[in-house]
């Protein structure tokens, strides 16, 4: 018998720790674009050199080495530019280390799966929790060779991790490999070169509290004027005092503009980043700042009036409203999105689906319950084998993007989020809720039933509709049977009230009364107040 894994307790999701807004730099002159490219290229070369030095230090890096690198960069830029460069380098190195650890875990999981399947006879059937043997001797032989390849890769990755070696490409490994496949990418060498240079530029500055407008390196005034502190080798390009260059473009943040203006007026820290969109031939300015930690709403308060359970799928969000007792209310809702287009199109589809869900939740004043999904271990090639469509389905689900979007958008509208363990929600929801909630006018899907299961788990109720019936003395000896309501609810264990009148509209009240008082002609249907006595005479001679 399979052992069920322990289900984690639900919790209220904390709000976002930062915010970022973006606006287009409209009206840039050719001189402005040239200066931005020169400054970004110069700082990008310094960032590449600093990243190479940080990777060479490996695990032996310390504060003294950090200070030495910053001093070397200060002479070719400025003290504040050097601080931003070294901070970005450390973040990139740490990200590479986390990716390396995830890659090692994926290799270990794949090796364990292949070893298990190789140990089974060819053609052995698997179970729900473990894969079976390979289908043919040819596949067995191919997987045996692949096992050796995976073991060699794992050995190299472990050696690199122990030595502190990481492999990072400024600009992206995918864009670098595209250089060798320009025909497949439908790009010329000049177009690829422009994208490569834009991706490797460095034009971002950290905010400073107490300084004018919250940033001395890239300064934006309340009126939208953008000025940049030029590095020392490019100081001759300045068109303003103190070695600064003022752009002709003006920025107006349509979203959160008042919040941004309040921050810079109070000289609070705001970080900026300038980047070029090569496809659209546009320049953008992104402003970001941190948010103070907000105390989360207690879980008991969130559960007081019920909530909305949401099941995330590859093409839609299935949602169902539940009351405080875990009972489904009204009809389920479905919020569709299409993930077949470009990245911008997919992101817009996710935003539109989420905003419809959040507006529905705000209309009823309810919280939202979601699954704490993590598909990093589910997309491995060796776990699902030939199920390529299923692997593609899991890989295509925007779990991280949807979760980040939902957290930030819900915090903006003041809607609490409750995260639950995703274990068995789809299976138990279909087992206990799909059929009871299906009627002649409503077809309940497996995803709708999963939304009910998610909501009940967030409310603290078991997913099952009823517990095992009591064996003796009904509820006196073995407690309550139903889990549809809390123990303190009046009438929880009482029978359903008798509704007078006909049970269907096709039967009149008179006919109902006549049928109730009529005596049955069979022993099986006879009323309990009549007594039957068997004749004592023998039926045979």
Steps between C-alpha positions, in 0.01 A plus 500: 500500500637839402581742779364851454748778549444758770300801387643839598281750682353794303643846554427858399733611220707807595478802274767614252821653635553739211339669205616601152343736246611570145457785254625565149765763431322688223662766289864392530731664251772318308755660733315365806494145361869520411591611855286223653669239282847629584434513874327162501776338295775639721330391822411166342868427432579584863218270614636214289848547641370516856290187450805315370696605809217390729474159334877457528482563877244223546432406861806690623335836447481727806433863592860607435490362149167676442647833612801449273280434197291807576812721523617375162166585340472842664790643302332414169146602593405647840451378853124462459528329161756260652260416783221420254736289286628288787153451645366382164797267464434338837135453415586337168755268660252397771234432236744277311573308821130439560456383144798268540348347813168447321682335209677260738169405660345439160787274395474303823126451454547387140775254595288347777208455261711336228670266747165390640354427158815317386480274804153377397435236235429620149129564461423507873195710576525799728271641765353840572798592713789331318586442135531151359767340289588611150289371213769333291859385515595775256364769732667330798836512324456867401411595855797309635726715282315813607556407864874516447466842335294633790746365754790674322307827493416470867861436588611813313226717654582380851867574445418851376270565793754386757765720338265800473513516118201638313444570132323828429441676167422870512229548242362148530614158389206462263581819313864394482411166341267675258812640331566152356140457374416836340306340216270311738450817707434703182762758598787660318840539664443873543162448669645240733793727582266784593304274736819366652638846572167617646483199733855555629463870579492612861284803584356443845561686826401417858299751701636699794284625785562860597646598163329735262200326342620169642777434246818690416608288202180492292287788623137558402332821613129525588448662162640195321844635406762222479868570559792255516833530680756423230796271576839670524625397150179640341476824698566703184151407375328692781246769414427602861714600800685246718559254217134417437308441180132603483275314257244685294233240574259530792350210693150488649420186694133436436492212749594582862612843388380672817680248720822547304472878516445491877812288544736718298358817655589358843846395367430131559698236311386413146703277265495557123584295194519614138484242223432483128234285334665411170188347345293814552790743471405666830670597825339443840564616857405270788468634857493261796493530877443281803180485702481490879396161637127480567360274768300220339132455580444214750383178342191485725391842373546394140284190557217686674275562197624221274726537199552414134689184408702527178651214300764604247516312169681529170233713332264629770438569868217299656345680799215424738368705790468320837332610823660480844387136536665390175179468297507613134291810435335596168669379181868449413690757297757451227763757396669404173835608361700409189872424527579436134629842391799716580627571850323838514174342382522219757573747777199710400278191496606409853437855623151512348399167654631604841330839500163338426554258787603777740206722409264210570665440838487869592133522404418236764769608749668158510853366510651271235645154563766372260737206483864544596617342174859416414559311175881508510512127579214405267651604166790257502534297185556169678200516733228501234693326221296480180229735627630792298166678484465485877854631549430781256175579682672530838789702360263742331300585813601852613517407869766749613369789289139444599591471867705821495231687309224377731688597817575854380156565351316359803708714735409808296128422539529391864392139438664236726649187344513159669749242370426130554688179439409366151517134607203292379273799434408395146460132589298546817298784352389282210433209736285683754358807321478458124202264494295659784532845340398378154136544403289495187563872448864519612794282406771522765850443367793349683656845526188646662505221756869568563416865571253385766766275653750787508250729664406245766864436584557874536199523733638222720234243402578151373438452129269203556131587521420248775703291739453126559151426635488417875468133593301511825250740654541738209687814611471422875782248503721606210448872456367694205482371150466807281781748436291748310461729802683573821399332829349823636249546218136436619329213327826357373405139575125537463303345212374703210175684575184348354373725223123463469342470161596317186853397425465585131299756314321232300322355805218686673478527882188282505671226307799521734274455807311213340821323410634542854191339663457218251583148617749307291406172339838334559673386813815693409322836488264450792484763775684432822188535726336184357582161657524187291452159661584177322240221509608212719340234277736285300501561129554128423320189605 
